[in-house]
Amino acid sequence: MDILVIGAGLAGLSVAWHLRDQARVRVLERREQPGTEASSQNAGMIRRMGEDPYERALAVRTHERLEALPEELARFTPSRVTGALLGLVDDPWHLHDAAAHLRARGVRVESVDRPAEIAPILAGSPVRHAWYLPDERVADAHALVSGFVAGVRERGGEVRCREVVESVILEGGRAVGVRTADGELRADAVVLAAGAWSRHLAAEAGLSRPLVPLRRTLLQTAADSRAAGHPWTWLDDVGVYLRPEGTGWLLSGCDEAIDFPDDGPSTGPVEIEPRALALDKIERFLPALGEPRLTGGWTGLRTFAPDRRPMLGEDPELPGLWWAAGLGGFGVTCSLAVGEAVAGWLCGEQVPWLDREAVSPGRRTLRRWAIRPTGDLAGSKLVRVK
């Protein structure tokens, strides 16, 4: 079996890595290095306590795989246990269904009355309820990308950079390869894992798949001795998180803005408004942090379907075209499981821990959906998906 994967981010590389012993795999990446778009722009938190049950299923599976990695990946040390605390300010019931789901799966989830005893940075915070997950992890996305690339190449697969895919080749109502600037490449199946560019490539093939890129801002602070050993902390309903990064903190006000990419890199500079939003949230919800001295930051794209669920598996309207896209803000959280599921389906295997129809790229989707410009659930804004 000959497989072409478009996109050398975490999703595409995970699919390729899982197929490395069953197929001839070629990964095509438009940039000069693998993992330089969304995979390099994330905060790296492996979060199992998400809002969507299918996201949770992917996250739980990824976490299980990270706990028992083969030496081939483990030598790159792609993750570490840090613990996590998820707090709620306005809606104390917001994550109760997620807690019940995870507990039923055997995940350690503790209800916390005094969260500042676990996460001192929450001293003085107006948190009404909190959940502590002592086994949560932080991933090193670069290490994971490096492990996937090495594993693919060690089994004879290819990861080609500076390969711009212009379109998918269609013959007899089936995807049979791709056109690049250098010519045509044929394959038994094409896997679309191009992140924010996936929608455009699908449209060129005559498919309407409503994937929408949302830009988010991350900020870095100067050194703070309190960061060492602190669990990553997320106030979910109001939309603000921080985690230790080096000797300081990495934080975000969870802003969202629709932004379709051009041909250039998707990362960008920090703008005034999202920076001010994050600092305002720190002042209101994390007063113990004080006035952090910011030393840097960036923005990146997170690509979603309207139901905020990924598009995985073969497209029902175009045989031969497979999807590993729409991972949104949980690409690191779900990458191992996404690759396992898509590779399994490609090889005709059963994937009992994930409902194939629920993540199908051909499922019915919303025409209007809520984005969160300020990261606050109460401030959601309905937009129309074209």
C-alpha positions in Angstrom: 0.0 0.0 0.0 1.3 3.4 -1.0 0.2 6.4 1.1 0.8 10.1 0.6 0.4 12.3 3.7 -0.1 16.1 3.1 1.4 17.9 6.1 4.2 17.1 8.4 2.6 18.4 11.6 1.8 16.2 14.6 -1.4 14.8 13.0 0.2 13.8 9.6 3.4 12.5 11.1 1.5 10.4 13.6 -0.5 8.8 10.8 2.7 8.1 8.9 4.4 6.7 12.0 1.6 4.3 12.7 1.6 3.2 9.1 5.4 2.8 8.9 5.3 -1.0 9.0 2.2 -1.5 6.8 2.7 0.8 3.9 5.2 2.8 1.8 4.7 6.3 3.3 5.6 9.6 1.9 4.9 12.8 3.9 4.9 16.1 2.0 5.5 19.4 3.9 5.3 22.9 2.4 7.7 24.4 5.0 11.5 23.9 5.4 11.1 21.8 8.5 8.5 19.4 9.9 6.2 20.6 12.7 6.7 24.3 12.0 3.1 25.5 11.8 0.4 24.7 14.4 2.5 21.9 16.0 5.1 24.5 17.0 2.7 27.1 18.3 0.8 25.3 21.0 1.2 25.4 24.8 2.0 21.7 25.0 -0.6 20.7 27.7 -2.0 17.2 27.4 -5.5 17.9 28.5 -7.9 15.0 29.0 -10.7 17.0 30.7 -12.1 18.6 27.5 -15.7 19.6 26.7 -16.3 17.1 23.9 -16.6 13.4 24.6 -14.8 12.4 21.4 -12.0 14.8 22.2 -11.7 13.2 25.6 -11.6 9.7 24.0 -8.7 10.8 21.8 -7.0 12.5 24.7 -7.3 9.5 27.1 -5.9 7.2 24.4 -3.0 9.6 23.7 -2.2 9.8 27.4 -2.2 6.0 27.7 0.2 5.8 24.8 2.5 8.4 26.3 2.7 6.4 29.5 3.9 3.3 27.7 5.8 4.6 24.6 8.1 2.2 22.6 11.8 3.0 22.9 11.7 4.3 19.4 9.7 7.4 20.7 10.6 7.3 24.4 14.2 8.1 23.7 13.1 11.6 22.6 11.4 12.2 26.0 8.2 13.8 24.4 6.3 14.4 27.7 6.5 14.7 31.4 4.0 14.5 34.3 3.2 17.9 35.8 -0.4 17.6 37.2 -3.1 20.1 36.3 -5.8 22.1 38.0 -8.9 23.2 36.1 -10.9 25.9 37.9 -14.3 27.4 37.3 -15.3 31.0 38.1 -18.8 31.5 36.8 -20.2 28.0 36.2 -19.1 25.5 38.7 -20.9 22.7 36.9 -19.3 23.3 33.5 -17.0 20.2 33.6 -18.9 17.8 35.8 -19.8 15.5 32.9 -16.2 15.4 31.8 -15.1 14.5 35.3 -17.7 11.6 35.4 -16.5 10.4 32.0 -12.8 10.4 33.0 -13.5 8.7 36.3 -15.4 6.0 34.5 -12.3 5.5 32.4 -10.1 5.1 35.5 -8.5 8.6 35.3 -7.7 10.2 38.7 -9.8 13.3 39.0 -10.1 15.0 42.4 -12.7 17.6 43.5 -10.8 20.4 45.2 -12.2 22.9 47.8 -9.0 24.8 48.4 -7.2 24.9 45.0 -4.5 27.4 46.1 -3.1 24.6 48.3 -2.3 22.7 45.1 -1.8 25.6 42.7 -0.5 28.5 44.8 -0.9 30.9 41.9 -4.6 30.7 42.6 -4.4 32.4 45.9 -7.0 35.2 46.0 -8.7 33.9 42.8 -12.5 33.9 42.6 -12.6 30.2 41.6 -15.8 28.6 42.7 -14.9 25.0 42.0 -11.8 23.2 40.8 -10.7 19.8 39.6 -7.2 18.4 40.1 -5.7 15.8 37.8 -2.4 14.7 39.3 -1.3 12.7 36.3 -1.7 15.3 33.6 1.3 15.9 31.4 3.0 18.6 29.3 4.3 17.5 25.9 7.4 18.6 24.1 6.0 18.9 20.6 9.4 19.3 19.0 10.5 16.0 20.6 7.4 14.2 19.5 7.8 15.5 15.9 11.4 14.4 15.9 10.5 10.9 17.1 7.8 10.5 14.5 10.1 11.7 11.7 12.9 9.4 12.9 10.6 6.4 13.1 9.2 6.9 9.6 12.6 7.3 8.1 14.1 4.4 9.9 11.5 2.1 8.3 12.2 3.5 4.8 9.5 6.1 4.7 10.0 9.6 3.4 9.4 13.1 5.0 9.9 15.7 2.2 10.0 19.3 3.0 9.5 22.3 0.6 6.9 20.2 -1.2 3.9 22.4 -2.0 0.9 20.4 -2.9 -1.2 22.3 -5.4 -4.2 19.9 -5.8 -5.4 16.3 -5.4 -5.5 14.2 -8.5 -8.9 12.7 -9.2 -9.6 9.8 -11.5 -12.9 7.9 -11.8 -14.3 9.7 -8.7 -11.3 8.7 -6.6 -8.3 10.4 -5.1 -5.2 8.8 -6.7 -2.4 11.2 -5.8 -1.4 14.9 -5.7 0.1 17.5 -8.0 3.0 19.5 -6.7 5.1 22.2 -8.2 7.5 19.5 -9.4 5.0 17.1 -10.9 2.5 14.4 -10.0 2.8 11.8 -7.3 0.5 8.7 -7.3 -0.7 6.7 -4.3 -3.4 4.3 -3.1 -4.6 6.9 -0.6 -4.0 10.5 0.2 -4.2 11.7 3.8 -5.1 15.4 4.2 -3.4 16.6 7.4 -2.6 20.2 6.3 -4.1 22.0 9.2 -5.4 25.4 8.2 -4.7 24.7 4.5 -6.9 21.5 4.5 -10.1 23.3 3.6 -8.6 24.9 0.5 -7.2 21.6 -0.8 -10.5 19.9 -0.2 -12.3 22.7 -2.1 -9.9 22.2 -5.1 -11.2 18.6 -5.1 -14.8 19.7 -5.1 -15.5 19.1 -1.4 -17.1 21.6 1.0 -15.7 21.0 4.4 -16.2 23.8 6.9 -12.8 24.0 8.7 -12.2 27.4 10.2 -8.8 28.6 11.5 -8.9 30.6 14.8 -6.0 32.7 15.9 -4.9 32.7 19.5 -2.2 34.5 21.5 0.4 33.1 23.9 2.6 35.2 26.1 5.9 34.4 28.0 6.9 36.0 31.3 10.2 36.7 33.0 11.6 34.3 35.6 9.3 33.6 38.6 10.5 31.2 41.3 6.9 30.1 41.9 6.7 28.5 38.5 9.0 25.6 39.3 7.0 22.5 39.9 3.7 24.2 39.6 0.9 22.3 37.9 -0.5 23.8 34.7 -3.6 25.8 35.6 -6.7 26.6 33.5 -9.8 28.6 34.4 -12.0 27.1 31.9 -15.2 29.1 31.7 -13.6 32.5 31.8 -10.7 31.4 29.5 -7.3 31.9 30.9 -4.4 29.5 31.5 -0.8 29.4 32.5 1.9 26.8 32.9 5.5 26.8 33.8 7.8 27.5 30.9 11.5 27.5 31.6 11.9 29.7 34.7 8.8 31.7 34.0 5.2 31.2 32.8 3.5 30.7 29.5 0.0 32.1 29.5 -3.0 32.9 27.3 -6.3 34.8 27.6 -7.7 32.2 25.2 -8.7 34.8 22.5 -10.2 33.6 19.2 -10.3 35.4 15.9 -11.1 33.9 12.5 -8.0 34.2 10.3 -7.6 32.2 7.0 -3.9 31.8 6.2 -2.1 32.9 3.0 1.0 31.1 1.7 3.2 32.4 4.4 3.9 31.1 7.9 0.8 31.1 10.1 2.5 32.3 13.3 2.5 36.0 13.9 3.3 38.8 16.4 1.4 39.7 19.5 -1.3 42.3 19.0 -2.2 45.0 21.5 -5.8 43.8 22.2 -5.2 40.1 23.0 -2.2 41.1 25.1 -4.4 43.5 27.1 -7.1 40.9 27.4 -4.7 38.4 28.9 -3.3 40.9 31.4 -6.8 42.0 32.4 -7.7 38.4 33.1 -4.6 37.9 35.2 -5.5 40.9 37.3 -9.1 39.7 37.8 -8.7 35.9 38.1 -5.1 35.3 39.1 -4.2 38.2 41.3 -1.4 36.3 43.0 0.6 36.5 39.8 0.8 40.3 40.2 1.8 42.3 37.1 3.9 39.8 35.1 6.8 41.2 33.1 6.3 39.9 29.6 9.4 38.9 27.6 7.8 37.5 24.4 5.0 35.7 22.8 3.4 34.7 19.5 0.1 33.9 17.8 -0.8 30.8 16.0 -3.8 29.1 14.2 -6.0 26.4 15.6 -8.3 24.9 13.0 -11.8 23.7 13.9 -14.9 22.2 12.4 -18.1 24.0 13.7 -18.7 21.3 16.3 -15.0 21.6 17.5 -14.5 17.9 16.7 -11.8 16.6 14.4 -12.3 15.3 10.8 -10.8 11.8 10.7 -11.1 8.9 8.3 -12.0 8.5 4.7 -14.2 11.1 3.0 -17.5 9.5 2.1 -17.8 11.7 -1.0 -14.3 11.0 -2.3 -12.9 7.5 -1.9 -9.1 7.5 -1.5 -9.0 10.9 0.3 -8.5 10.5 4.1 -8.6 13.2 6.8 -6.5 13.9 9.9 -7.5 17.6 10.3 -9.5 20.0 12.4 -7.7 19.1 15.7 -8.1 22.7 16.9 -6.3 23.4 20.1 -5.8 19.8 21.0 -3.3 18.6 18.4 -0.7 17.7 21.0 -3.3 16.3 23.3 -4.7 13.9 20.7 -2.0 13.4 18.1 -0.9 9.8 19.0 -4.6 8.6 19.1 -5.4 10.4 15.8 -2.6 8.6 14.0 -3.5 5.3 15.5 -7.2 5.7 14.5 -6.7 6.9 10.9 -3.9 4.3 10.3 -6.1 1.6 11.7 -9.0 2.4 9.5 -6.7 2.7 6.5 -5.6 -0.9 7.1 -9.1 -2.2 7.6 -8.8 -2.6 11.4 -11.4 -1.9 14.1 -10.8 1.0 16.4 -13.2 0.2 19.3 -12.4 3.2 21.4 -13.6 5.8 18.9 -16.9 6.2 17.0 -16.0 6.4 13.4 -19.2 8.2 12.3 -18.9 10.9 15.0 -15.6 12.1 13.5 -16.3 11.5 9.9 -15.4 14.4 7.5 -18.8 13.9 5.9 -20.9 14.3 9.1 -23.6 17.0 9.2 -22.2 20.2 10.6 -23.6 23.4 12.0 -24.0 26.4 9.7 -23.8 28.9 12.6 -21.5 28.2 15.5 -20.0 30.0 18.5 -16.5 31.3 18.7 -15.1 32.9 21.8 -13.4 36.2 20.9 -12.5 36.9 24.5 -12.1 33.3 25.5 -15.0 33.6 27.9 -17.9 31.1 27.4 -20.4 33.8 28.3 -19.0 36.1 25.6 -19.4 33.6 22.7 -20.3 35.1 19.3 -22.3 33.3 16.6 -20.7 33.3 13.2 -21.9 31.8 9.9 -19.8 29.1 8.3 -19.4 29.4 4.5 
